[in-house]
Amino acid sequence: MKHNLCCDSTIAVVGLGYVGAPLALALAEYFTIIGFDTNPKRIQELQDGFDTHTQESFVPPKSLRYTNVCEDLADATIFIIAVPTPIFADKTPDLSHLHKASQIVGSVLKKDNIVVYESTTYPFCTRKYCAKILQKASGLVLDKDFFVGYSPERINPGDSLHTLRTITKIIAASTPQARERMQAVYEKVVDSLYLAPSIEVAEMAKLIENAQRDLNIAFVNEVAMMCDRLGLSASEVLQAAKSKWNFLPFSPGLVGGHCISVDPYYLSYILEMCAYKPKVLSMGRLVNEQMPAFLAHKVYTLALDSGLVAHKSRVLLLGLSFKENCRDMRNSKIPILRKKLKKRGFRVKVYDPLIDRKEAKQMFGFNPLKSLKNKKFDIIVLLNAHKEFLNLNLREYVNPVHIVFDMKNALSYATHRL
């Protein structure tokens, strides 16, 4: 069923990152859009028709205006907030971006406006945290003067199959009428909607869908650790197990990114506020956080077994983004692995042709290699199965006594795997 919404409605998308920028562009085909971000550099590049996140050029439509001026948001009647929700060093939620965005929107909020949050957060945050900021900044009353909604983003960077259009979109709102308005917006740009009965159900669903994946990966990561202790090949064991029809085909790896390695902590936070300490969730996180140390030890023992001396050995880590065929480096665990290998005496270099090297330097404090030309290594570790890596013959970059450790089980000529 299609819902009516005046195409003259102006929608503001606040936060133009991996989620907000493509959403603003898609909505601009049907509505007048204000794309807002506090970063003037980001605004300039989008105005110029280039997205550094996707490395794609585009022609900004006339219906889409980019700005970093808060007052420009005053024309909007619907606001969609898509800002980062990271964690602090102590693993508690960092809501600073959410707080600032809510204050900015609250300062221009008018009667009958609706504010939709796409940022990942914990149950009751939208209604009890964000809405309070909106009320204080605007002087308006929730569900009397304005309304809030929640539609958790499901963007998967680097995935050309699951896109904004094809991924089912969950929507929820503080009133049935507000949800109808949301539906009229989102049904223009997605093929399938799921109408959640409450904002809190939608918030919880977002967290558990990523927590489930975190736990599945944690299990196979522990399988790798157990097989290593038993002297078995985890790759061979998992391949054999996959022959059963209902075995879930997950693979060991470093769990980073903006969702899977973060969302379980948001869920743990609100549960502990309710005097409940999650057990399985916490153990899964513990296992995945141990993987860099496990891999560093594995590389060290492989080097010893091969007669290589750590402080004389040059190690190349292939990949810096948090997953293959993706430029996103948020919460990548590869810098942690690099640090642990360096502590063991290895001379470590990192190479990833997809990432922005200047941004990597700012984020992690070291310079990734610009190229592999004329370079030789004793140990190469494939961490991300980028297409660019699979098209290389890595044997060209190793010394006579060498290790090619394939974390992704993607290289036929690898000397070692988990």
N, C-alpha and C positions, 0 to 999 in steps of 0.2 A: 504493500500500500504506500503510495507517494503522499507526502505531507506538504502542504502549502507553506511557503516561506517567501516573502517578498525578495526578489533578486536584487532589489535596491538596498537590502540590508547590508550594513558594513560590518565585516568581521575583522577583528584584530588578532593576529597570531603573535604571541609574546614569547620570544625565544626562538632563534632561527638556526638551530643546530641540526643534527641528523634527523630530528623529528619535525621541527617547526618549518624548516625551509621547504622541504617537499610538500608538506601539507598546505602551506600558503600558496604554493604554485598550483597545486591541484584545485584548491577552492577558488582560485582567481578565474577559473574558466566559467564559474557560475555566479560569483559574488564580487562585490568591491572589497578588496583586502588591504589591510594595513599590516605590513610585516615589520615587527619591532624587535630590536635587539640593542642592548646597551653598548655593544662593541662597535665603534665607528668603522673599524677596519672590515668587519664582517658585513656591515651595511654597504660599504663602498664596493666590495667585490660582488655582492649580489646585484647591486645597481648596475654594475658593469657586465652582468650576465655570466658570472663564473662562480661555481661552487667548489671551494677547495676540498670539501669533505668527499665529494664524489668525483672530483676532477672533471666535471662536465660543464660545457658551455650551454647557455640557453638564452632565449630572447624574453626578457621580462615583459609580461603583458601590461597593457595600459591600465587594467583593473587592479594592478598590484603596486602599491607604493611602499617602498622601504624607508624606514626612519629610525633614528635613535633619540628622537625628541618626544618626551613623555606627553606633551600637550597635543601632539598629533593623534593620540589615541582617543581624544574626546569625541570624535565622530562615530566611534564604534558602538554597536548595540549588543554584540556578542563578542566575548573575549575567550580565546583559547590559549592557555598557558602551558608551554612545553619547555620548561627549563630543567637543567640537570639537578638530580637529587643524589649526590655522592655520600660518602661516609667520612667521618673524622678518623684520625689515626687510632682512636680507641674503639673503632667499629660502630659507633653510634651515628644516627642519621644527621647529616648536615643539611638543614633546611634553609640555609641562608639565601640561596637563589629563589626558593619558593617564597620566602618571606618578603624579599625585595620586590619580586614580580607582583605579589599580592598587594603590596603597598602602592606600587605604581598604578596598577589597575584600579585600586580603591580610590585613588586621588581623582580619577575621571569617571567613576561609576555613576550611572544615572538610574532613575526609576525604570523598572521593567527590564533592565539589562540582565544578561546571563553570563556567568563566568564558568568556563569549562576547564578542568585541569587534566592534562595528559601525563604529567610527571608521575613517575612511580613513587608511591608512598604507602604508609601503613593504614590499616582501617581506622576510621574516625578522624584522620588528619584533615581531609578536605572540609568536613563539616565543623569540626571543633577547633581546628588550628587556622586553616586558611580563611574560612568564612568570618572568623572573628577579626582577622586583620582587615579584611574587606569592609566589615561593618565599622570598625574604628576609623579607618581612613576616609570613608565616604559619609558616615553619619546615617547610613541607610540600614534597614532591618532585613535580615535574611527571610525569604519566603513571603515577605510582605511587600518590600520595595524592589528586591533583586533576588536572583536565584543562582544556585551553583549546580554544576554537573561534573561527572567524572567519566573519562574515556581513556583507559590506559593504553599508551603507545605499545605497538608490537613490531616496530621497525627492526629489521635484521640487516645491519650494514653488510654490504657485499653480496647479498642474496638477490639475484635477479628473478627468482621464481616466486618468492613470497614478498609481494610489494604492498604498498598502501592500498591499491585497488583490490588485490586478491585476498588479503588477510581479513578474516572476520573481525569486525570492530565491536567491542563491548561498549555500551553506553548506559549511563545511569544519571539520575538527577534528583534534586531535592523535592520536586513536585512532578506529578504526571504531565502537567502542561509544559514544564521546562524540558522534560525528556522528549516530548513531541517536537519542540523547537530544535533540540539537538538532532533528532532523527531526520528532520527536514534538511539539516545541513549535511550530516555525514552520509546520508543515502545518495547524495550527489557524487561522492568520490570513492565510495567503497561498494563492492558487490554484495556484501553480506553483513548484517547487523545482528548483534545479540543484545536484547533488552534485559539488562540486569534489574532485579527487583529493588535494589537499593545501591547507593553509592558505596556503602561499606562492603557489600558483596563483590562489587567490581574491584575495589581496592585489594581485597583479600585474594580474589581470583588471579590478579596480576602477580602477586607475590608467590603464590603457590605454584603457578605454572613455571616460573623460573627456579623456584626452590626444588621442584621435582627434578628438573634437569641437573641441577647442582648435585643432588643426591645420587642420581644415576651415574654421573661421571665420578663422584666420590667412590662409589662401589667398585667401578673398574679400575680406578687409581689404586685402591687398596688391593684389588686382585693382582695388579702389577707388583705391588710391594710384597705380597704373599708369595707370588711365583718367584720373585727374585730371591727371597729367603730360602725357598725350597729348591732352587736351582732349575726351575722350569721356565720355558718361554711363555710369557703372558700372551704374546701375539698368537702362538699356536694354540694355547688353551682357549682363548676367546674365539678363535676361528672354529674350533671344534664345537664350542658351546652354541655358536650361531647356527649350527645345523639343526637345532630344535626350533620348531615353528614359532614358539612364543618367547624366545630369548630376545631381549632388547639389545640391539647392536650398537652399544656405546663403546667409545675408545678412550684409553688413558690420555691425559694431557694436562696442560697448565690452564687453570680456569681463571680467566680475567674478564675484561669487558665492563660495560656500564650496567649490566643487569644481573647475570647469573652470580657473579662474585660479590654483589652488593645487596640484592633484594632479600636474601635470607637474614641479613643483619637488621633490616627494617622490621621484618616479622618478629625476630627475636626481641627487638626493642619493645614493641608494644605488648608482647606476651609477658615479658618480665615486668612491665609496668602493671600488668594484671596478676602478678605473683605466680606466673607459670614459666618454668624454665624448659624450653623445648629440648628434647634429648636427641632424637634422630637428626633433626635439622642442624644442631650444634656439632654433632660428631661428623656429619658430612662436610661442614665447613672446615673443621679441624684437619681432616684428611687432605682436602684440596689445598689448604694452606701449607701443608707439609711437602707437597710435591717438588717445589724447587730444591729443597734440601735433599730429598731422595734422589733427584736426578743429578745433582752435583756430586753426591757420593757415588752414584752409579758410574758417571764419567770418570771419576777418580780411580775406582777399582778397575775399570776397563783399561785405563792408561797403564796402571801397574801391571796388569796381566799381559799387556802388549809390550812391556819393557820401556815404556815412555816415562820420562821424569817430568813431574808436574811443572816445576819452575822453568824447564826448558821447552815446554810444549805450547805451541800456538793453537788456540781453540777458536773456531768460528761458529757462532750461533746464527743460524739462518732463520730470520723472522724477528720482528719487534712488535708488530701489531698484535692484538689479543687473539686473533684467529686468522686462518688462511683467506687469501683473496680479499683482504680488507685493509683499509688504511688506518682504522681506528686503534689508537694505542692506549686508550683509557684502561687503567688498572691492569695493564699487561704485567705478567709475572716474570717475563724474561729478564728484565733488569735485576730482579732478585736472584735469579739463577746466575746471571753474570757476576754479581757481587760475591756469591758463595763460591763460585769457581775461582775467582781472583783470590779469595781468602785461602784457598788450597794451593795457591802459587801459580796457577795457570795464567798465561798471557791471552786475554780474551778480547775478541773483536765481534761486533754484531753487524749484520748486513740485512737490510730490508729495502728493496727497490720501490716499495709502495708508499713508504711513509715520508713525511716532511722532516728532513734531518735537523733543521733549525728548531722545529717544535719538539723533536725528540731531545735535543740538547737542553731545552728549557724545562722539559718535564722530568728528565732522568739524570741530567748532569754529565752526560758523556756524548761523544760524537760517534754515531754509527759510520761505518765505512761508506764511501761514496760509490765504490765499485770493487770488484774482485780482480781486476786486471793486474797481471804480474804478481799475484800473491799466492803463497803456499802455506798450508796448515798441516798440523799433525792430527788434529781432531776436528771433524765437522759434525755438528748436531743439527739435524733438520727438525725445527720446532713448528714451523708453519708450512703447510704444503701449498704455498703460492704456485700458481701456474708457471710463473717466471722461474722458480726453483726447479720444478719438474722438467722444464725444458733445457736445463743446464746439465752438463756431464760433470758432476762434482769431482770426479776422479782427476780432472785437470788441475784441481786446486789443492791436492794433497801430496805430501812427501812419501817416499817409498814405504816407510813404516807408518801406518796411519790407521785411523778409525773413522768410519762414516756411520754415525749413530742415527738411525732413522726412527724418530718418535712417532711418525705418522704412518709407518708401514707402507710407504709409497715408492721406495727406491729398490729396484730389483738387485742392484749391486751393493747395497748397504752391507757393511761388515757386522753390524750389531743392531739389534732391535730390543724392545722391552720383552 
